[in-house]
Amino acid sequence: MDLLSKINIIAKTLFNTTDPNIALERSLASLGELLQVDNIWLVKNVLDEAGSQIQLEPYSEWYLNEEIGRINFDLLAGFTYEEIYDYYSIVISRGEPLFGNSSNFTFKSKKIGKYYKDMGMKSFIVVPIFYDSFHWGNLVLLDFNVERQWDSLAQAMTLISSIFGAHIRNMEFRDSINEEYVSDHGKKMATLGEMAAGIVHEINNPLFIINGFATKINNLIERDQLDKYQLMNISEMIQKNCKRVTSIISGLRMISRKTKLDELEVKSLKDIIESTIDISRERIRLADIDLKINFPDGDDFPVECHPEQLSQVLVNLFNNSYDSICENDGSKWIDLSLKDLGDRFLFSVTDSGSSIPNEIAQKIMQPFFTTKESGKGTGLGLSISKEIVSKHGGNFYLDQSCSNVKFIIELPKLEYE
């Protein structure tokens, strides 16, 4: 098998293995067997604590056996590129491999050079790994048995380092997405925590009604007064309240479940809104706030979306409206409106609060900006909502022409071919 065929096998291993860490381990092992070397490192460039110098941090390692040439972590932790500045500026920073044999190579880093010569190292090659024009780190191969002529392999090693660079870029991108994913889920859980008392009321009320009707049936049976039509009426009321509890739980599941990355679903925007408002309905009622819902009959309003993310946006808006008017005197109301504009759907949340001053309106979508009292808001709700709606191809904004407080969500309409 020629060299390019073997490189192709390494690439397929990297990109076709489900677990990226296992893929990296297998590929380093394949590379070691391909080139018959004793030790391979992947080392990452990191800034020191002062942020002034680049140091090397072990990322992954393969070795033929335990006794030969393992990474010396203490030596590596104290290394900086300053020690090999000439080699770095002329060779590595230009994307070219640095290589040599112990018998004739001048080691600029005396400690590292002496350590591996004492260990019996015969030959080495350091291949820089770049992605997006960024020097991420290096691929290092060591041979403790024979001196090598790396010149003939330099081009192939650069190709291999590029393949590893692409894989590492994918790994780090996935890690950053997962961190965002976990962070977003934590924020959703915190939102539900703030609403916990209202949710308890939402579920307790229909359960109280169901329990009352169950008691009534028992009393009628004991008095032998059970009537068929009365029983049908009681059954309908129990079913109605069971559906109410089911709807509340459905709304909770929607917002609390973790988002499956890159998996969009076709959902009814109207259903998402109605399921989400069920979580807050009792809380709003207990604050004597009139909830007005203006939705057209019949239309499904289909959108391609992450329903749990849109539900998170809606909960943020409902909570903001509630918080801003719950203690106000006079008429208190929240108006929900849904319209079909042809190429998109428009959903608005308007409350009875006074319009937001222009100087605040200009900053309201900025992260960490909040008008709430200390401890009552993070200032992230609206900025996160704007980001979520934007990722769905829509627009999210404050309608400053409204005399009250009105937020608008526009989402592209799903067109069936």
C-alpha positions as CSV (number, residue, x, y, z in Angstrom):
1,M,0.0,0.0,0.0
2,D,1.4,3.4,-1.0
3,L,1.8,6.4,1.4
4,L,-1.3,8.3,0.0
5,S,-3.5,5.2,0.5
6,K,-2.4,5.0,4.1
7,I,-3.0,8.7,4.6
8,N,-6.5,8.2,3.2
9,I,-7.1,5.4,5.8
10,I,-6.1,7.8,8.6
11,A,-8.5,10.5,7.2
12,K,-11.4,8.0,7.0
13,T,-10.7,6.8,10.5
14,L,-10.8,10.4,11.8
15,F,-14.0,11.5,10.1
16,N,-16.0,8.2,10.1
17,T,-15.6,7.2,13.7
18,T,-18.5,8.3,15.8
19,D,-16.6,9.2,19.0
20,P,-14.0,11.9,18.0
21,N,-11.6,11.0,20.9
22,I,-11.5,7.4,19.9
23,A,-11.0,8.5,16.3
24,L,-8.0,10.5,17.3
25,E,-6.5,7.6,19.3
26,R,-7.0,5.2,16.4
27,S,-5.5,7.6,13.9
28,L,-2.4,8.3,15.9
29,A,-1.9,4.5,16.3
30,S,-2.3,4.1,12.5
31,L,0.2,6.8,11.9
32,G,2.7,5.2,14.3
33,E,2.3,1.8,12.6
34,L,2.5,3.5,9.1
35,L,5.8,5.3,9.8
36,Q,7.1,2.8,12.4
37,V,8.0,5.4,15.0
38,D,8.0,5.0,18.8
39,N,6.1,8.0,20.1
40,I,3.6,10.5,18.7
41,W,2.4,13.7,20.5
42,L,-0.3,16.2,19.8
43,V,0.6,19.4,21.7
44,K,-1.6,22.5,21.9
45,N,-0.5,26.1,22.1
46,V,-1.8,27.9,25.2
47,L,-1.1,31.3,26.7
48,D,0.6,31.3,30.1
49,E,-1.1,32.7,33.2
50,A,0.3,36.2,32.5
51,G,-1.0,36.0,29.0
52,S,2.4,37.0,27.6
53,Q,4.0,33.8,26.3
54,I,2.8,30.7,24.4
55,Q,3.4,27.4,26.1
56,L,2.7,23.8,25.1
57,E,0.0,21.7,26.6
58,P,-0.3,17.9,26.0
59,Y,-3.4,17.1,23.9
60,S,-3.1,13.4,22.9
61,E,-0.3,10.8,22.8
62,W,0.5,7.5,21.3
63,Y,3.5,5.3,22.2
64,L,4.8,1.9,21.2
65,N,5.6,0.8,24.7
66,E,5.7,2.3,28.2
67,E,9.5,2.5,28.5
68,I,10.2,4.7,25.5
69,G,10.0,8.4,25.2
70,R,6.8,9.4,27.0
71,I,6.0,13.1,27.3
72,N,7.7,14.7,30.2
73,F,4.9,17.0,31.4
74,D,7.1,19.0,33.8
75,L,9.6,19.9,31.0
76,L,6.7,20.7,28.6
77,A,5.0,23.0,31.1
78,G,8.1,25.2,31.4
79,F,8.7,25.4,27.6
80,T,8.0,28.5,25.5
81,Y,8.7,29.2,21.9
82,E,11.2,31.9,23.0
83,E,13.7,29.0,23.6
84,I,13.6,28.1,19.9
85,Y,12.7,31.5,18.4
86,D,15.0,31.1,15.4
87,Y,13.5,27.7,14.4
88,Y,10.0,28.9,15.2
89,S,10.2,32.2,13.2
90,I,11.9,30.7,10.2
91,V,10.3,27.2,10.0
92,I,7.3,26.4,12.2
93,S,5.4,29.8,12.0
94,R,5.5,29.4,8.2
95,G,3.8,26.0,8.4
96,E,6.9,24.0,7.6
97,P,8.1,20.9,9.5
98,L,11.1,21.1,11.8
99,F,13.1,17.8,11.8
100,G,16.5,16.4,12.5
101,N,18.7,13.6,14.0
102,S,20.3,13.7,17.5
103,S,23.8,13.2,16.0
104,N,23.8,16.4,14.0
105,F,20.9,18.6,15.2
106,T,21.6,21.7,17.4
107,F,18.9,21.8,20.1
108,K,18.0,25.3,21.1
109,S,16.0,24.1,24.1
110,K,18.8,22.6,26.1
111,K,16.6,21.0,28.8
112,I,14.3,19.2,26.3
113,G,17.1,18.4,23.9
114,K,19.2,16.8,26.7
115,Y,16.3,14.9,28.2
116,Y,15.4,13.1,25.0
117,K,19.0,12.6,23.9
118,D,19.6,11.0,27.3
119,M,16.5,8.8,26.7
120,G,18.1,7.6,23.5
121,M,16.1,9.5,20.9
122,K,17.6,9.1,17.4
123,S,15.3,11.2,15.3
124,F,12.3,13.6,15.4
125,I,10.0,15.7,13.4
126,V,7.7,18.6,14.5
127,V,4.9,19.4,12.1
128,P,2.8,22.6,12.9
129,I,-1.0,22.2,12.9
130,F,-2.9,25.1,11.4
131,Y,-6.6,25.8,10.9
132,D,-8.2,29.0,9.8
133,S,-4.7,30.5,9.5
134,F,-4.3,29.9,13.3
135,H,-1.3,27.9,14.7
136,W,-3.2,25.6,17.0
137,G,-0.2,23.4,18.0
138,N,2.1,20.7,16.7
139,L,2.3,17.0,15.7
140,V,5.5,15.5,17.0
141,L,7.0,12.1,16.0
142,L,10.0,10.5,17.8
143,D,12.1,7.5,16.8
144,F,14.3,5.9,19.4
145,N,15.8,3.3,17.1
146,V,17.1,4.8,13.9
147,E,18.0,8.1,12.4
148,R,15.7,9.1,9.6
149,Q,15.7,11.2,6.4
150,W,12.5,13.1,6.9
151,D,13.0,15.3,3.8
152,S,11.1,12.8,1.6
153,L,8.2,12.7,4.0
154,A,7.9,16.4,4.8
155,Q,5.2,17.1,2.2
156,A,3.2,14.0,3.3
157,M,3.5,15.0,7.0
158,T,2.2,18.5,6.2
159,L,-0.8,16.9,4.6
160,I,-1.4,14.6,7.6
161,S,-1.1,17.6,10.0
162,S,-3.8,19.4,7.9
163,I,-6.1,16.4,8.3
164,F,-5.6,16.4,12.1
165,G,-6.1,20.1,12.1
166,A,-9.5,19.8,10.4
167,H,-10.5,17.1,12.9
168,I,-9.4,19.1,15.9
169,R,-11.3,22.1,14.6
170,N,-14.5,20.0,14.4
171,M,-13.9,18.6,17.9
172,E,-13.4,22.1,19.5
173,F,-16.4,23.4,17.6
174,R,-18.5,20.6,18.9
175,D,-17.2,21.2,22.4
176,S,-18.1,24.9,22.2
177,I,-21.6,24.1,20.9
178,N,-22.1,21.6,23.7
179,E,-21.1,24.2,26.3
180,E,-23.6,26.6,24.8
181,Y,-26.2,23.9,24.7
182,V,-25.6,23.0,28.4
183,S,-25.6,26.7,29.4
184,D,-28.9,27.3,27.5
185,H,-30.5,24.3,29.2
186,G,-29.4,25.7,32.6
187,K,-30.9,29.0,31.8
188,K,-34.2,27.3,30.9
189,M,-34.2,25.4,34.2
190,A,-33.6,28.6,36.1
191,T,-36.5,30.2,34.3
192,L,-38.8,27.3,35.3
193,G,-37.5,27.6,38.9
194,E,-38.6,31.2,39.0
195,M,-42.1,30.2,37.8
196,A,-42.4,27.2,40.1
197,A,-45.0,28.7,42.5
198,G,-47.3,29.6,39.6
199,I,-46.9,26.2,38.0
200,V,-48.0,24.5,41.3
201,H,-51.1,26.6,41.2
202,E,-51.7,25.7,37.5
203,I,-51.6,22.0,38.3
204,N,-53.3,22.1,41.8
205,N,-56.5,23.8,40.5
206,P,-57.6,21.2,38.0
207,L,-56.5,18.4,40.4
208,F,-58.6,20.0,43.1
209,I,-61.6,20.0,40.7
210,I,-61.0,16.4,39.7
211,N,-60.8,15.4,43.4
212,G,-64.1,17.2,44.1
213,F,-65.9,15.4,41.3
214,A,-64.5,12.1,42.4
215,T,-65.8,12.8,46.0
216,K,-69.2,13.7,44.5
217,I,-69.4,10.4,42.7
218,N,-68.6,8.5,45.9
219,N,-71.4,10.4,47.8
220,L,-73.9,9.7,45.0
221,I,-73.1,6.0,45.1
222,E,-73.4,5.9,48.9
223,R,-76.9,7.5,48.7
224,D,-77.8,5.4,45.7
225,Q,-78.6,8.6,43.7
226,L,-76.2,8.1,40.8
227,D,-77.9,9.4,37.6
228,K,-76.6,8.5,34.1
229,Y,-76.8,12.1,32.8
230,Q,-75.3,13.5,35.9
231,L,-72.5,11.0,35.7
232,M,-71.9,12.0,32.0
233,N,-71.6,15.6,33.0
234,I,-69.1,14.8,35.8
235,S,-67.1,12.7,33.4
236,E,-66.9,15.5,30.9
237,M,-65.6,17.9,33.6
238,I,-63.0,15.4,34.8
239,Q,-61.8,14.9,31.2
240,K,-61.6,18.6,30.7
241,N,-59.4,19.1,33.7
242,C,-57.3,16.1,32.9
243,K,-56.6,17.7,29.5
244,R,-55.7,20.9,31.3
245,V,-53.1,19.1,33.4
246,T,-51.8,17.3,30.3
247,S,-51.5,20.6,28.5
248,I,-49.5,22.2,31.3
249,I,-47.1,19.2,31.5
250,S,-46.7,19.3,27.7
251,G,-45.7,22.9,28.0
252,L,-43.2,22.1,30.8
253,R,-41.7,19.3,28.7
254,M,-41.3,21.5,25.7
255,I,-39.3,24.1,27.5
256,S,-37.3,21.8,29.8
257,R,-36.2,19.2,27.3
258,K,-32.7,19.5,25.9
259,T,-32.4,20.7,22.3
260,K,-31.2,18.2,19.7
261,L,-28.6,20.0,17.8
262,D,-29.3,20.6,14.1
263,E,-32.7,18.7,14.3
264,L,-35.4,21.0,13.2
265,E,-39.1,20.0,13.5
266,V,-42.2,21.1,11.7
267,K,-44.5,22.4,14.4
268,S,-47.6,24.6,14.7
269,L,-46.6,28.0,16.0
270,K,-50.1,28.3,17.5
271,D,-49.7,25.0,19.4
272,I,-46.3,26.1,20.7
273,I,-47.7,29.4,22.0
274,E,-50.8,27.8,23.6
275,S,-48.8,25.0,25.3
276,T,-46.3,27.6,26.7
277,I,-49.0,30.1,27.9
278,D,-50.6,27.2,29.8
279,I,-47.6,27.2,32.2
280,S,-48.2,30.9,33.1
281,R,-52.0,31.1,32.9
282,E,-52.8,30.7,36.6
283,R,-50.0,32.9,37.7
284,I,-51.4,35.7,35.4
285,R,-54.9,35.1,36.7
286,L,-53.9,35.3,40.4
287,A,-52.3,38.7,39.7
288,D,-55.6,40.0,38.3
289,I,-54.1,40.4,34.8
290,D,-56.5,40.0,31.9
291,L,-55.1,37.7,29.3
292,K,-56.3,38.5,25.8
293,I,-55.6,35.9,23.0
294,N,-56.3,36.9,19.4
295,F,-55.6,34.0,17.2
296,P,-57.3,33.2,13.9
297,D,-59.4,30.1,13.8
298,G,-58.4,27.1,11.8
299,D,-54.8,28.0,10.8
300,D,-52.0,25.8,12.0
301,F,-49.2,28.4,11.4
302,P,-46.5,25.7,10.5
303,V,-42.9,26.6,11.1
304,E,-39.6,24.7,10.9
305,C,-38.0,25.1,14.3
306,H,-36.6,23.9,17.6
307,P,-39.9,24.1,19.6
308,E,-38.2,24.1,23.0
309,Q,-36.1,27.1,22.0
310,L,-39.2,29.1,20.8
311,S,-40.9,28.1,24.0
312,Q,-38.0,29.6,25.9
313,V,-38.4,32.9,24.1
314,L,-42.2,33.0,24.8
315,V,-41.6,32.2,28.5
316,N,-39.1,35.1,28.7
317,L,-41.7,37.5,27.2
318,F,-44.6,36.3,29.4
319,N,-42.4,36.6,32.5
320,N,-41.2,40.1,31.5
321,S,-44.8,41.3,31.0
322,Y,-45.9,39.7,34.2
323,D,-43.0,41.2,36.2
324,S,-43.5,44.7,34.8
325,I,-47.3,45.1,35.4
326,C,-48.2,42.6,38.2
327,E,-48.0,45.3,41.0
328,N,-49.4,48.1,38.9
329,D,-52.7,49.8,39.9
330,G,-55.6,50.1,37.4
331,S,-56.2,48.0,34.4
332,K,-53.7,45.2,33.8
333,W,-53.6,43.1,30.7
334,I,-51.4,41.1,28.3
335,D,-52.5,40.8,24.7
336,L,-51.2,37.9,22.5
337,S,-51.8,38.3,18.7
338,L,-50.9,36.0,15.8
339,K,-51.1,37.0,12.1
340,D,-50.3,35.5,8.7
341,L,-48.4,38.1,6.6
342,G,-48.1,35.9,3.5
343,D,-44.4,35.1,3.6
344,R,-44.0,35.1,7.4
345,F,-45.9,34.8,10.6
346,L,-46.1,37.7,13.1
347,F,-46.6,37.0,16.8
348,S,-46.8,39.9,19.3
349,V,-46.9,40.2,23.1
350,T,-48.2,43.5,24.3
351,D,-48.8,44.5,27.9
352,S,-50.5,47.4,29.7
353,G,-47.2,48.9,30.8
354,S,-46.1,52.3,29.6
355,S,-43.9,52.5,26.5
356,I,-40.2,52.1,27.1
357,P,-38.1,55.3,26.9
358,N,-35.9,55.5,23.8
359,E,-32.6,55.6,25.7
360,I,-33.5,52.3,27.4
361,A,-35.0,50.8,24.2
362,Q,-31.7,51.3,22.4
363,K,-29.9,49.1,25.0
364,I,-32.6,46.6,25.9
365,M,-31.4,43.8,23.6
366,Q,-27.8,44.0,24.9
367,P,-26.5,41.1,27.1
368,F,-26.6,41.8,30.8
369,F,-28.7,45.0,30.4
370,T,-31.7,45.0,32.8
371,T,-34.1,47.4,34.4
372,K,-35.1,45.0,37.1
373,E,-33.9,45.3,40.7
374,S,-30.7,43.6,41.7
375,G,-31.1,39.8,42.0
376,K,-34.4,39.7,40.0
377,G,-32.9,39.5,36.5
378,T,-29.8,38.6,34.6
379,G,-30.3,40.9,31.6
380,L,-29.9,37.9,29.3
381,G,-33.5,37.0,28.5
382,L,-34.0,39.4,25.6
383,S,-30.6,39.0,24.1
384,I,-30.9,35.2,24.2
385,S,-34.4,35.5,22.7
386,K,-33.1,37.7,19.9
387,E,-30.3,35.2,19.1
388,I,-32.8,32.2,19.1
389,V,-35.2,33.9,16.7
390,S,-32.4,35.0,14.4
391,K,-31.1,31.4,14.2
392,H,-34.6,30.5,13.1
393,G,-34.3,33.0,10.2
394,G,-36.7,35.5,11.9
395,N,-36.8,38.9,13.5
396,F,-37.3,39.9,17.2
397,Y,-37.8,43.5,18.1
398,L,-39.5,46.0,20.3
399,D,-42.3,48.0,18.6
400,Q,-41.4,51.5,19.6
401,S,-44.4,53.0,17.8
402,C,-46.7,51.3,20.4
403,S,-48.0,53.4,23.3
404,N,-47.6,50.3,25.5
405,V,-44.9,47.7,25.6
406,K,-45.0,45.5,22.6
407,F,-42.5,42.8,21.4
408,I,-42.8,41.2,18.0
409,I,-41.5,37.9,16.7
410,E,-41.5,37.3,13.0
411,L,-40.8,33.8,11.7
412,P,-40.6,32.6,8.1
413,K,-43.6,30.7,6.9
414,L,-43.1,27.0,6.0
415,E,-43.9,26.5,2.4
416,Y,-44.9,23.1,1.2
417,E,-43.7,22.1,-2.2
